[in-house]
């Protein structure tokens, strides 16, 4: 996935030099002219207050994936000339251990609808993490003076938020059960329990990408997904462990 994102960034830089989409490289603590090897245009998004470092290859721990949810998209306009627009995005990961958040274009070239389409990604944890509640995460993406986008759309793993006006802000409230208090409660599959029942965790209240494992069931495959919640159940469906892969 790294190679795809980097390829998109490189292609967008070429397009920027021809007068189409143009971004402004931004890495905290580096010069905006691309000093330190940071290319102009796409690929300048990073977490506020930290430098985005290269990550390992997709075959090793530490690959880049979309974060679980995006919760807000805001475009700020600076007051000092040259005036720049800066996209600021907040979101949630399922667990601790995610790092180097950044915003990368979903595709290269001029968008047909005039909306800048970004993916909110980060480097995944290098090991299984317990379900202890969602963790806030944020990143920024600068745009050059004179950019012609009429809006910004940001995609996470499980949702997307579109801002239809620049500058402006759009946000959403995530009401999904983060499973930090799941252990010791009974897991009930979709449609088999009413909302609000004490001591019960309903499937429909949990993240969409979910795997529950009963004592008699094996685990097939080796595909690791840090955005998948896993529940280990006892014989009576009591949750004895909850973790993100």
N, C-alpha and C positions, 0 to 999 in steps of 0.2 A: 504493500500500500504506500510505503514511503516513496518508491520510485514513481508511482502514479501522481502523487501530490507534487513531488519535485518537478516532474515533467510538465504538469499543468503550470507551475510557477514559472518555469523557463519559457514556455510558450507564451504566457501572458506578458512577460517582459519584452519579448520580441514584438508583440502586438502593441505594447505601450510605446515603443520606439517609433512605431509607424503612426502614432497619433490616436490610437483607440484607447482601451482601458489603461489607466495609469494609476499606480499606487505609489506610496512613498515608503521606502524601507524604514523599519523601526525596530531597533533592538535596544533595550534600555542600557544606557551607558555607552552607546556607539553613535557615531555621527550619522545624520540622515542621508548623507551622500553615498552610502553603501560601504563605508569604511569597515574593515575587518571581514570582507568577503560577503557581506549581506547584499543581495541583489536589489536593485531598484524595482518597484512595481509590486507584484504579488509576492507573498512569502514574508511580508514584513510584520505579520501579526504575532503578538506574544503576550505573555502574562505581564500585567503591570508590575514594574519593579523588579523584573528578572529577565535575564538574557535567555533566549531560546537556543538550546544546544542541539547539535545533530543527534539523532537517535540511532539505535542499532537496526540491523536488517530485520525484515519480517519473520525470518526463521528463528529469531532469538527472542528471549523475554525483553520487554521494553518496546514493543512495536507501537505504532500510533493508530488509534481508533477514535471514532466519535465518542464524546462524553455522553452520559446517559440522557440528560435533559438540558435544554436551554430554557432559562427563566426570564431573561430580559435582553432586549436589544436597544441600544441608545446610540444616537449619532450626535456628537458634540461638535460645535463650530468654534474655532479659536477666534479671539478678538484682535490679535496682533497680525499685521500683514507680513507675509502672505497668509491669508486665511485658509486654514485647512479643516477638513472634516475628519473626525476620528470615530471609528466604530468601537463601541465598548459593549462587551457581551458578558453576561453572567450565566452560570448554569450549575448543575449538580452532577457529581459522580456517585456511583453506588457505594463506594468505599474509600478509605484512605489509600494512599500509594500512587495516585495519578499525579503526573508532573508535566512540566513544559507545555502548558496549554497554548494553543494558537488557533488562528482563523485562516483557512485556506480556501481559495475559490473552488467551487464545485465543478466549474468548467472554464475553459479559456475562450477568449474572444468577447465581442460585444453582445450582451444579453438582448434577446429580442423584445423583452418586456421592459427594458430599462432598469431592471432591479438587480443589484449586486447580490449574487447567490454565494454564500459562504458555508463551509462546514466547520463546526466547532470540534476540534480534535485535541488529544493529549496523549502523552506516553503512558502506557498501561502499567499497572503494578507488576512486579516481577514474581509475585507469589499470590496464592489464595489469600483473600482478606475476609475477616469476619464481618457479618452484617451488623454494623453499629450505628447506622443512620447515614443519610445522604450527606455529602461533603461539598460545600460551595467551591466554585472554581470560576476564574474569569480570564479574559484575554482582550486585547485591543488590536485594531487593524486601521492604519492611517490611509487616508485618501489624499491625492494631490489637489492643489488649487485648481479650480476650474473643472473638476469632475462633473459629469453629466448624469450620474445616477439619480433616479427619482425615488428610489427606495432601497432597502436592504432586507434580505431574507437569510436567516441563519438556521442551519439544520443540525440537530443532535441525533443520537441514536433512536430515540423514541418520540421526538416531536420536532416541530419547527415553529419559528416566530418570524413574522414579516412586519417590517416597519415601512409604511407606505409614504412617509413624508420625511424629508431631510432638511434641517435637523429635527429630531423628535425622539420619542421613546415608546416602546411597547413591551409589556411584561405579562407573565402568566403565573398563576399559583399552582404548584404541583401538590396534588392531594393524595398521591399514591402512598401506600403503606411501605415505609422503608425497612420494615422487619427488624428494627433494633430491639423490639420487645416480643419477638415471635417465639423464642425458645420457651417451652413449657406449655404452650397453647396447642389446641387441636387445629390441624389443617383441614379445611373443607373445600372440596372441588366446586367449580363454578355452578351456580344455580341451586346449591343444596343447603344454603343457610341464609337467614335474613340479616340485613345490616344491623350492627350494634350489639350482636350477641356477645356476652362476656366469655372470655377464655377461648374465643374462636378466631382463626385467621382465614379469611375467605380468599380464594384464588383470584376473584375479580378485583380485589383491593390491592393486589401485589403488582410489581412490575410485569409487563407482558412476557418478557423472556424469562421463563421460570422452569426449573426442573425440580420435581420432588421424588425422593428415592425411598421406597419402602424396603423393609428387611429382606424380602424375597426377590428383589429386583437387582440385577447387575447394572453396570455402567458401560454402555457401548461407546466406542470411539474415543479419540484423544483430542478432539477439537476443543481448544480452550477459548472461552469467551468471558472476559472480565466484566461484561455487561449482563451476564446471566446470573440470576439469583438461584442458589441451590438450597433445598431443604432436605434434611435427613429426618425421616419419620420413624417412630416406633410402631409396634404392632397395632396400637389403637389410634394411629395417626397423630400422636403427640409429636411436636417438633422438638428434636433433641439437638439439632445444630442448624445454623443458617449462615451461609457464606457466599461470597462472590468469587468466581473462579479466577 
